[in-house]
Amino acid sequence: MSEVKHYCEDSIVEALKRLMSQSSTCRVAVAYCGAAAYKFFPESPALLPSDLRIVVDASEGTVKRGLTNPEGLLHLLGLTTQLRSLGGLHAKAFIFDESTAVVGSVNMSESSITQQYQLALEVSDSKVVRELIDWFDKKMWAKADALDFKSVSKLKDLWPGNEFQARSGKKKGKFPDWHGEVPQPPLGPSDFSIGLGEKELTELLAEFQTNTCKYSKTGRSCLQIAIETELDHKVRSDQFHSLMANCKSWKSSDLATVFDLAYTNGAAAKMRKPLFVQNSPPEAATSLKFLVEGAGDPYIRFERLCDSKGSYNLKGLGPAGLIFLLHLWNPQEFPVVDAPVEEAFKRLKVVFHRRASKRGGQAYKDRAAVIRLIADRTGLQTFSRVDHFLDAIAKDHIGSIGRRKDSL
């Protein structure tokens, strides 16, 4: 006979985290979702089940009544893209692989733990678990509607602003602390087009390869200057990697070096250097280590450091500096995006088809996708060379594209 374990409000969350960390598949059907629903899941992405499916009741009526919080849904989308809504759902069940299930009364909200008495049973009877899987797949998952960032964002206007609270004010349990990063909603796919024809692009590339660059004092072409700069950036990249390897022992002088690396090509930004050096070296090291080595989407990590109210924000280091540090960290993955690149995009007639996003990470991701396509189309291969190609277009080092826009 299989063993049955029981949990109450002060032990259910840790039990769920433990079971998830041991499972490759987890099916969740829970009626209501609070702002802190993510706290019911492991903090480390490595401990999350690779196949995580969640069904909640995110119907308009439920959101209007303050029972399901769109903010919590956005955080859940940072854990899994397999999130659905089923109106009228009232079940509370967690199913792990084909071996274990936890069924009880708890919703994924803080008030459910701190202000209500709860009970949940862990069942390991294989026949019962298989029946629950069949129930979930055919009656819950198949009938539910998919949720994404766009659909959840629309629900935010319906939210009354006060998460549902139990009538009793007496505390029943303690909601566990969350020591990791709050899951961020995923970024959307990049959707854009380049209006400049292949013929004009080929002509620009040919001139880039054979002209006399305005930066050169010895008659070298823009491509030759790009290759030399690429080699210089490789030296700076090695220096940045060396600094990050010893970031736990950083001093103010190391911060000054990091800033100089971040603004290699930004003389005007150097006026912010004294402000950056005032940062605490350990805190700056933590932020930059999160930027280059943290878990999850790197463009979301970039966005987190750009947030002036966020815990990772660094005084004096703006988006341009962060982008260049990412480029130095991995030149094959992260391109340089700055004002000349934006101007070159206009001249190449780049159009982003999604409605303008306020998310800095989305903007960087979209521009990186454009630069990656230009690298493929031109055969320039590396982001560093494409950066110089775009810089040359923006500053009229090549072609007459900037002086006769009407002809294109």
C-alpha positions as a Python dict, from the first residue, in 0.01 Angstrom:
ca = {
    (1, 'M'): (0, 0, 0),
    (2, 'S'): (145, 336, -100),
    (3, 'E'): (232, 594, 164),
    (4, 'V'): (24, 912, 197),
    (5, 'K'): (185, 1223, 346),
    (6, 'H'): (4, 1535, 457),
    (7, 'Y'): (114, 1901, 467),
    (8, 'C'): (-42, 2216, 606),
    (9, 'E'): (12, 2587, 538),
    (10, 'D'): (355, 2600, 705),
    (11, 'S'): (504, 2305, 511),
    (12, 'I'): (330, 2284, 172),
    (13, 'V'): (555, 2526, -22),
    (14, 'E'): (881, 2356, 73),
    (15, 'A'): (731, 2016, -8),
    (16, 'L'): (629, 2139, -355),
    (17, 'K'): (975, 2284, -421),
    (18, 'R'): (1140, 1959, -315),
    (19, 'L'): (921, 1747, -542),
    (20, 'M'): (969, 1981, -839),
    (21, 'S'): (1345, 1972, -803),
    (22, 'Q'): (1327, 1591, -831),
    (23, 'S'): (1097, 1586, -1136),
    (24, 'S'): (1131, 1643, -1509),
    (25, 'T'): (759, 1707, -1563),
    (26, 'C'): (519, 1899, -1342),
    (27, 'R'): (151, 1962, -1412),
    (28, 'V'): (-15, 2233, -1202),
    (29, 'A'): (-388, 2307, -1188),
    (30, 'V'): (-458, 2571, -921),
    (31, 'A'): (-756, 2803, -921),
    (32, 'Y'): (-608, 3135, -811),
    (33, 'C'): (-272, 3300, -857),
    (34, 'G'): (-138, 3581, -636),
    (35, 'A'): (141, 3829, -708),
    (36, 'A'): (390, 3599, -531),
    (37, 'A'): (284, 3276, -703),
    (38, 'Y'): (643, 3225, -822),
    (39, 'K'): (743, 3156, -463),
    (40, 'F'): (576, 2815, -489),
    (41, 'F'): (851, 2711, -732),
    (42, 'P'): (1226, 2647, -691),
    (43, 'E'): (1442, 2960, -700),
    (44, 'S'): (1714, 2813, -919),
    (45, 'P'): (1617, 2763, -1287),
    (46, 'A'): (1826, 2447, -1281),
    (47, 'L'): (1585, 2295, -1028),
    (48, 'L'): (1270, 2368, -1227),
    (49, 'P'): (1113, 2075, -1415),
    (50, 'S'): (1206, 2094, -1783),
    (51, 'D'): (838, 2045, -1869),
    (52, 'L'): (632, 2277, -1647),
    (53, 'R'): (263, 2323, -1734),
    (54, 'I'): (40, 2551, -1530),
    (55, 'V'): (-336, 2605, -1554),
    (56, 'V'): (-508, 2875, -1345),
    (57, 'D'): (-835, 3064, -1361),
    (58, 'A'): (-735, 3393, -1522),
    (59, 'S'): (-1081, 3472, -1658),
    (60, 'E'): (-1183, 3837, -1661),
    (61, 'G'): (-1434, 3790, -1379),
    (62, 'T'): (-1175, 3622, -1156),
    (63, 'V'): (-924, 3902, -1218),
    (64, 'K'): (-1187, 4173, -1156),
    (65, 'R'): (-1271, 4014, -821),
    (66, 'G'): (-905, 4026, -717),
    (67, 'L'): (-864, 3649, -701),
    (68, 'T'): (-600, 3607, -975),
    (69, 'N'): (-335, 3878, -999),
    (70, 'P'): (-197, 3953, -1349),
    (71, 'E'): (135, 4049, -1188),
    (72, 'G'): (167, 3695, -1060),
    (73, 'L'): (86, 3558, -1406),
    (74, 'L'): (364, 3769, -1557),
    (75, 'H'): (611, 3623, -1308),
    (76, 'L'): (492, 3270, -1388),
    (77, 'L'): (561, 3340, -1757),
    (78, 'G'): (918, 3401, -1645),
    (79, 'L'): (926, 3040, -1524),
    (80, 'T'): (749, 2873, -1815),
    (81, 'T'): (581, 2965, -2141),
    (82, 'Q'): (333, 2679, -2084),
    (83, 'L'): (74, 2883, -1893),
    (84, 'R'): (-300, 2855, -1960),
    (85, 'S'): (-630, 2980, -1821),
    (86, 'L'): (-949, 2782, -1756),
    (87, 'G'): (-1251, 2971, -1630),
    (88, 'G'): (-1430, 2805, -1343),
    (89, 'L'): (-1125, 2606, -1232),
    (90, 'H'): (-1136, 2536, -860),
    (91, 'A'): (-896, 2243, -826),
    (92, 'K'): (-561, 2263, -645),
    (93, 'A'): (-336, 1986, -774),
    (94, 'F'): (35, 1939, -849),
    (95, 'I'): (138, 1627, -1044),
    (96, 'F'): (504, 1525, -1063),
    (97, 'D'): (617, 1297, -1346),
    (98, 'E'): (407, 981, -1327),
    (99, 'S'): (495, 903, -968),
    (100, 'T'): (356, 1159, -725),
    (101, 'A'): (72, 1408, -684),
    (102, 'V'): (-11, 1667, -420),
    (103, 'V'): (-379, 1755, -393),
    (104, 'G'): (-530, 1992, -139),
    (105, 'S'): (-681, 2331, -72),
    (106, 'V'): (-397, 2581, -123),
    (107, 'N'): (-401, 2850, -393),
    (108, 'M'): (-76, 2999, -522),
    (109, 'S'): (-99, 3317, -317),
    (110, 'E'): (62, 3457, -5),
    (111, 'S'): (-272, 3504, 172),
    (112, 'S'): (-348, 3137, 118),
    (113, 'I'): (-47, 3050, 332),
    (114, 'T'): (-39, 3330, 588),
    (115, 'Q'): (-411, 3379, 658),
    (116, 'Q'): (-585, 3048, 595),
    (117, 'Y'): (-567, 2695, 733),
    (118, 'Q'): (-467, 2455, 455),
    (119, 'L'): (-432, 2084, 398),
    (120, 'A'): (-266, 1892, 117),
    (121, 'L'): (-203, 1521, 67),
    (122, 'E'): (92, 1369, -120),
    (123, 'V'): (-10, 1052, -302),
    (124, 'S'): (233, 811, -465),
    (125, 'D'): (-10, 543, -583),
    (126, 'S'): (83, 502, -953),
    (127, 'K'): (-274, 419, -1060),
    (128, 'V'): (-413, 731, -895),
    (129, 'V'): (-137, 950, -1038),
    (130, 'R'): (-199, 819, -1391),
    (131, 'E'): (-570, 896, -1352),
    (132, 'L'): (-485, 1250, -1241),
    (133, 'I'): (-257, 1295, -1543),
    (134, 'D'): (-541, 1186, -1770),
    (135, 'W'): (-774, 1430, -1591),
    (136, 'F'): (-524, 1715, -1628),
    (137, 'D'): (-437, 1652, -1993),
    (138, 'K'): (-792, 1594, -2122),
    (139, 'K'): (-1009, 1807, -1895),
    (140, 'M'): (-780, 2090, -1789),
    (141, 'W'): (-497, 2146, -2037),
    (142, 'A'): (-687, 2065, -2356),
    (143, 'K'): (-976, 2297, -2269),
    (144, 'A'): (-766, 2588, -2137),
    (145, 'D'): (-661, 2898, -2332),
    (146, 'A'): (-294, 2985, -2372),
    (147, 'L'): (-163, 3292, -2189),
    (148, 'D'): (127, 3507, -2306),
    (149, 'F'): (275, 3845, -2220),
    (150, 'K'): (31, 4030, -2446),
    (151, 'S'): (-286, 3863, -2314),
    (152, 'V'): (-180, 3897, -1949),
    (153, 'S'): (-89, 4263, -1994),
    (154, 'K'): (-447, 4330, -2107),
    (155, 'L'): (-575, 4182, -1780),
    (156, 'K'): (-380, 4436, -1573),
    (157, 'D'): (-647, 4703, -1640),
    (158, 'L'): (-909, 4478, -1481),
    (159, 'W'): (-719, 4418, -1159),
    (160, 'P'): (-877, 4604, -861),
    (161, 'G'): (-542, 4649, -686),
    (162, 'N'): (-609, 4447, -373),
    (163, 'E'): (-519, 4081, -365),
    (164, 'F'): (-792, 3866, -213),
    (165, 'Q'): (-750, 3835, 161),
    (166, 'A'): (-914, 3593, 401),
    (167, 'R'): (-1165, 3752, 639),
    (168, 'S'): (-970, 3660, 945),
    (169, 'G'): (-669, 3882, 1015),
    (170, 'K'): (-501, 3617, 1229),
    (171, 'K'): (-174, 3486, 1084),
    (172, 'K'): (-183, 3115, 1010),
    (173, 'G'): (161, 3054, 865),
    (174, 'K'): (478, 3213, 726),
    (175, 'F'): (529, 3252, 355),
    (176, 'P'): (886, 3137, 273),
    (177, 'D'): (1146, 3393, 171),
    (178, 'W'): (1260, 3401, -190),
    (179, 'H'): (1637, 3448, -221),
    (180, 'G'): (1668, 3422, -599),
    (181, 'E'): (1573, 3653, -884),
    (182, 'V'): (1205, 3733, -929),
    (183, 'P'): (1108, 3567, -1261),
    (184, 'Q'): (1063, 3822, -1538),
    (185, 'P'): (805, 3785, -1818),
    (186, 'P'): (966, 3658, -2140),
    (187, 'L'): (1056, 3885, -2428),
    (188, 'G'): (869, 3855, -2756),
    (189, 'P'): (1014, 3732, -3087),
    (190, 'S'): (1186, 3992, -3305),
    (191, 'D'): (976, 4106, -3600),
    (192, 'F'): (1134, 4345, -3850),
    (193, 'S'): (1218, 4408, -4214),
    (194, 'I'): (1505, 4578, -4398),
    (195, 'G'): (1378, 4797, -4681),
    (196, 'L'): (1708, 4862, -4860),
    (197, 'G'): (1748, 4643, -5167),
    (198, 'E'): (2019, 4382, -5215),
    (199, 'K'): (2181, 4587, -5494),
    (200, 'E'): (2229, 4896, -5275),
    (201, 'L'): (2352, 4684, -4985),
    (202, 'T'): (2607, 4513, -5212),
    (203, 'E'): (2732, 4850, -5336),
    (204, 'L'): (2777, 4973, -4979),
    (205, 'L'): (2964, 4656, -4887),
    (206, 'A'): (3198, 4690, -5185),
    (207, 'E'): (3285, 5046, -5091),
    (208, 'F'): (3332, 4943, -4727),
    (209, 'Q'): (3593, 4693, -4844),
    (210, 'T'): (3783, 4920, -5086),
    (211, 'N'): (3744, 5288, -4988),
    (212, 'T'): (3977, 5510, -4787),
    (213, 'C'): (3829, 5532, -4438),
    (214, 'K'): (3795, 5877, -4285),
    (215, 'Y'): (3933, 5736, -3960),
    (216, 'S'): (4255, 5624, -4135),
    (217, 'K'): (4565, 5840, -4170),
    (218, 'T'): (4740, 5592, -4398),
    (219, 'G'): (4476, 5524, -4664),
    (220, 'R'): (4331, 5203, -4521),
    (221, 'S'): (3973, 5098, -4601),
    (222, 'C'): (3685, 5090, -4356),
    (223, 'L'): (3707, 4709, -4350),
    (224, 'Q'): (4079, 4720, -4261),
    (225, 'I'): (4006, 4965, -3978),
    (226, 'A'): (3722, 4736, -3863),
    (227, 'I'): (3957, 4435, -3848),
    (228, 'E'): (4218, 4632, -3651),
    (229, 'T'): (3953, 4753, -3409),
    (230, 'E'): (3825, 4398, -3372),
    (231, 'L'): (4172, 4288, -3263),
    (232, 'D'): (4189, 4576, -3015),
    (233, 'H'): (3852, 4474, -2872),
    (234, 'K'): (3982, 4118, -2832),
    (235, 'V'): (4254, 4255, -2602),
    (236, 'R'): (3993, 4450, -2407),
    (237, 'S'): (3772, 4144, -2392),
    (238, 'D'): (4052, 3942, -2233),
    (239, 'Q'): (4108, 4223, -1984),
    (240, 'F'): (3738, 4229, -1891),
    (241, 'H'): (3731, 3850, -1844),
    (242, 'S'): (4037, 3876, -1621),
    (243, 'L'): (3872, 4147, -1413),
    (244, 'M'): (3551, 3944, -1374),
    (245, 'A'): (3752, 3639, -1264),
    (246, 'N'): (3879, 3846, -970),
    (247, 'C'): (3570, 4058, -911),
    (248, 'K'): (3537, 3952, -547),
    (249, 'S'): (3848, 4156, -465),
    (250, 'W'): (3763, 4467, -667),
    (251, 'K'): (3867, 4811, -547),
    (252, 'S'): (3773, 5157, -674),
    (253, 'S'): (4064, 5143, -918),
    (254, 'D'): (3912, 4830, -1072),
    (255, 'L'): (3580, 5008, -1112),
    (256, 'A'): (3762, 5286, -1298),
    (257, 'T'): (3910, 5027, -1534),
    (258, 'V'): (3571, 4865, -1592),
    (259, 'F'): (3420, 5204, -1675),
    (260, 'D'): (3698, 5280, -1924),
    (261, 'L'): (3630, 4946, -2091),
    (262, 'A'): (3255, 5011, -2102),
    (263, 'Y'): (3306, 5346, -2271),
    (264, 'T'): (3597, 5260, -2499),
    (265, 'N'): (3435, 5461, -2778),
    (266, 'G'): (3237, 5703, -2564),
    (267, 'A'): (3452, 5999, -2470),
    (268, 'A'): (3148, 6214, -2391),
    (269, 'A'): (3030, 5963, -2130),
    (270, 'K'): (3356, 5981, -1934),
    (271, 'M'): (3216, 6269, -1731),
    (272, 'R'): (3008, 6008, -1545),
    (273, 'K'): (3315, 5812, -1441),
    (274, 'P'): (3351, 5977, -1094),
    (275, 'L'): (2989, 5881, -1024),
    (276, 'F'): (3047, 5519, -1126),
    (277, 'V'): (3359, 5487, -911),
    (278, 'Q'): (3148, 5583, -608),
    (279, 'N'): (2963, 5252, -633),
    (280, 'S'): (3047, 4988, -376),
    (281, 'P'): (3298, 4752, -546),
    (282, 'P'): (3129, 4436, -407),
    (283, 'E'): (2784, 4556, -521),
    (284, 'A'): (2917, 4654, -864),
    (285, 'A'): (3081, 4313, -896),
    (286, 'T'): (2753, 4140, -804),
    (287, 'S'): (2557, 4341, -1060),
    (288, 'L'): (2802, 4284, -1344),
    (289, 'K'): (2839, 3914, -1263),
    (290, 'F'): (2460, 3888, -1282),
    (291, 'L'): (2470, 4069, -1618),
    (292, 'V'): (2725, 3841, -1784),
    (293, 'E'): (2674, 3507, -1606),
    (294, 'G'): (2329, 3515, -1445),
    (295, 'A'): (2052, 3268, -1520),
    (296, 'G'): (1780, 3326, -1776),
    (297, 'D'): (1751, 3553, -2079),
    (298, 'P'): (2058, 3784, -2103),
    (299, 'Y'): (1849, 4062, -2258),
    (300, 'I'): (1624, 4054, -1951),
    (301, 'R'): (1933, 4072, -1729),
    (302, 'F'): (2044, 4377, -1929),
    (303, 'E'): (1699, 4525, -1869),
    (304, 'R'): (1730, 4466, -1496),
    (305, 'L'): (2053, 4666, -1475),
    (306, 'C'): (1896, 4949, -1675),
    (307, 'D'): (1613, 4979, -1421),
    (308, 'S'): (1696, 5293, -1220),
    (309, 'K'): (1485, 5163, -930),
    (310, 'G'): (1619, 4809, -943),
    (311, 'S'): (1863, 4648, -702),
    (312, 'Y'): (2120, 4587, -978),
    (313, 'N'): (2135, 4943, -1112),
    (314, 'L'): (2483, 5100, -1111),
    (315, 'K'): (2528, 5476, -1087),
    (316, 'G'): (2697, 5627, -1390),
    (317, 'L'): (2676, 5318, -1611),
    (318, 'G'): (2406, 5361, -1875),
    (319, 'P'): (2266, 5124, -2141),
    (320, 'A'): (2545, 5201, -2391),
    (321, 'G'): (2811, 5102, -2139),
    (322, 'L'): (2628, 4784, -2040),
    (323, 'I'): (2587, 4686, -2406),
    (324, 'F'): (2958, 4730, -2473),
    (325, 'L'): (3050, 4522, -2168),
    (326, 'L'): (2821, 4246, -2295),
    (327, 'H'): (2994, 4272, -2632),
    (328, 'L'): (3335, 4241, -2468),
    (329, 'W'): (3212, 3943, -2267),
    (330, 'N'): (3086, 3755, -2572),
    (331, 'P'): (3153, 3932, -2906),
    (332, 'Q'): (2985, 3651, -3101),
    (333, 'E'): (2657, 3681, -2908),
    (334, 'F'): (2609, 4049, -2822),
    (335, 'P'): (2641, 4327, -3082),
    (336, 'V'): (2711, 4693, -3019),
    (337, 'V'): (2400, 4913, -3039),
    (338, 'D'): (2449, 5287, -3012),
    (339, 'A'): (2340, 5614, -3176),
    (340, 'P'): (2528, 5554, -3507),
    (341, 'V'): (2369, 5210, -3534),
    (342, 'E'): (2024, 5362, -3489),
    (343, 'E'): (2100, 5620, -3762),
    (344, 'A'): (2225, 5346, -3995),
    (345, 'F'): (1902, 5152, -3934),
    (346, 'K'): (1705, 5454, -4058),
    (347, 'R'): (1914, 5471, -4375),
    (348, 'L'): (1878, 5098, -4432),
    (349, 'K'): (1503, 5141, -4385),
    (350, 'V'): (1479, 4898, -4095),
    (351, 'V'): (1121, 4874, -3968),
    (352, 'F'): (1020, 4700, -3645),
    (353, 'H'): (670, 4564, -3694),
    (354, 'R'): (576, 4513, -3330),
    (355, 'R'): (418, 4803, -3146),
    (356, 'A'): (693, 4997, -2969),
    (357, 'S'): (792, 4819, -2648),
    (358, 'K'): (890, 5004, -2333),
    (359, 'R'): (1119, 4717, -2237),
    (360, 'G'): (1486, 4794, -2288),
    (361, 'G'): (1570, 4427, -2317),
    (362, 'Q'): (1321, 4383, -2601),
    (363, 'A'): (1466, 4680, -2791),
    (364, 'Y'): (1820, 4542, -2757),
    (365, 'K'): (1710, 4192, -2857),
    (366, 'D'): (1531, 4326, -3168),
    (367, 'R'): (1832, 4530, -3279),
    (368, 'A'): (2063, 4235, -3218),
    (369, 'A'): (1844, 4030, -3453),
    (370, 'V'): (1877, 4296, -3724),
    (371, 'I'): (2255, 4309, -3685),
    (372, 'R'): (2275, 3930, -3699),
    (373, 'L'): (2083, 3931, -4029),
    (374, 'I'): (2308, 4205, -4172),
    (375, 'A'): (2613, 3998, -4073),
    (376, 'D'): (2472, 3705, -4269),
    (377, 'R'): (2368, 3906, -4574),
    (378, 'T'): (2699, 4091, -4607),
    (379, 'G'): (2927, 3804, -4514),
    (380, 'L'): (3104, 4029, -4264),
    (381, 'Q'): (3054, 3744, -4014),
    (382, 'T'): (3139, 3921, -3689),
    (383, 'F'): (2937, 4175, -3493),
    (384, 'S'): (3243, 4395, -3456),
    (385, 'R'): (3280, 4434, -3833),
    (386, 'V'): (2907, 4495, -3877),
    (387, 'D'): (2933, 4768, -3611),
    (388, 'H'): (3193, 4948, -3823),
    (389, 'F'): (2987, 4890, -4137),
    (390, 'L'): (2685, 5056, -3975),
    (391, 'D'): (2901, 5332, -3830),
    (392, 'A'): (3040, 5403, -4178),
    (393, 'I'): (2688, 5426, -4321),
    (394, 'A'): (2567, 5657, -4044),
    (395, 'K'): (2864, 5893, -4075),
    (396, 'D'): (2881, 5896, -4458),
    (397, 'H'): (3218, 5722, -4474),
    (398, 'I'): (3072, 5507, -4748),
    (399, 'G'): (2814, 5566, -5019),
    (400, 'S'): (2593, 5863, -5083),
    (401, 'I'): (2303, 5695, -4908),
    (402, 'G'): (2302, 5956, -4635),
    (403, 'R'): (2311, 6250, -4874),
    (404, 'R'): (2038, 6136, -5113),
    (405, 'K'): (1785, 5951, -4901),
    (406, 'D'): (1503, 6040, -5140),
    (407, 'S'): (1658, 5827, -5416),
    (408, 'L'): (1620, 5508, -5215),
}
